[in-house]
Amino acid sequence: MRGAGRAVTAAVLATAATGLGGCVSASLATSTGPRPPQQRWSTASTQSAHVGEQVHFDFVLTDWSGRFVGPTGIADYCVAMIGGDRVEAEPDAKGHFRFSYTLDRVRAGEKLKVTATAFQQRDSRDFMKIGSRWVKADSPYAQPDRKVTGDAVQLTIYQTTLDMKIARPADDLDPESGVLRIQCLDGGGGPIYVDKPGRPGFKIGGPESDGYYRVEYRPTGGQLNPTGTTDVEFTIHDLGGQRHVVSQTLNTP
């Protein structure tokens, strides 16, 4: 009778879930953008994310009016499909399904669809992770898990390129003295120096025919603010010891 009791309980919970003023829905939010000022999460259907950025996701169940619904008795886990990669997450203490993904295998201009689907577990889970591979559990005696609801966002991948010009002074610039600083709101990111074998950094060329040196650098996703703008400052000395400073503000949508 224990199995019958579980079946009755599941039926009652399913009835309660559909009685919340309509079917249970879901909302998928990300830490990238665009998002309102002072808000941590963005629920826009189309968002921008930088190459190499670690994007955090927050998936919740909602009722017909968009209000949060606790997953207890309704959904046991969620499955996220990010491109061809599968990620599973269970609810945290607040009833949110949270997971993250680093965009280290994408290119600028690529559009990446991210879907999150809530499931109610019936017997054993439909998939199990063995090493780095997800394997489907093909048991003829196990009921497949029930798909509850889901949501999706599309990420448009971009790559910021830093390009700064410095007027040629009376004495040539000393590339070894150059320091590039990317100023993130979280205070992360250390100084960046001239590019060398085994130590990626900025590249400096010139002076060119227009009389300017050119500083170029392609920041990684982790070196930029996830949305809004990011300030950059470059300092360098010439061979006469004079200090030169240029700055730039990068758009990070």
RADATA-V372757 format. One line per field, one symbol per residue. ss: DSSP state (H for helix, E for strand, L for the rest). phi: phi as a letter, one per 40 degrees, with the letter a starting at -180 (. if undefined). psi: psi as a letter, one per 40 degrees, with the letter a starting at -180 (. if undefined). A space follows every 50 residues. Layout:
# RADATA-V372757
ss: ???
phi: ???
psi: ???
This chain:
# RADATA-V372757
ss: LHHHHHHHHHHHHHHHHHLLLLLLEEEEEELLELLLLLLLLELLLEEEEE LLLEEEEEEEEELLLLLEELLLLLLLEEEEEELLEEEEEEELLLLLEEEE EELLLLLLLLEEEEEEEEEELLLLLLEEEELLEEEELLLLLLLLLEEEEE EEEEEEEELLLEEEEEELLLLLELHHHLEEEEELLLLLLLLELELELLEL LEEEELLLLLLEEEEEELLLHHHLLLLLEEEEEEEEEELLLLEEEEEEEE ELL
phi: .cccccccccccccccccccgiccbabbbbccbcacdgbcbbbdcbbbac dgcccbbbbbcbcccgccbccdgbababbbbbgbcbbbabccccgbcbab accbbbbdgcbbcbbbbcbbcbbcccbbcbgbbcbcccbcbcccccccaa aabbbccbbcbcabbbccccbccbdcccbbbbccccgcgccbbccadgac acbbbhccccgbcbbbabccdccbccagbbcbbbbabcccgccbbbbabc cbc
psi: eddddddddddddddddeefeiihaihhiieaaiiiiehdiheidhiiii heihhiihhiiiadeeihhiehedhdiihhhhbeihhiiiiadeeihiii hhgefiiheihhhhihhhihhcbiidiihhbeihhhhgheehhiihhcii iiihhhhihhhhhiihhhadiiihddeihhhhgideeihaihiihihegh aihhiaiadeeiihhiihiideeiieibihihhhiiiieeehhhhiiihh hg.
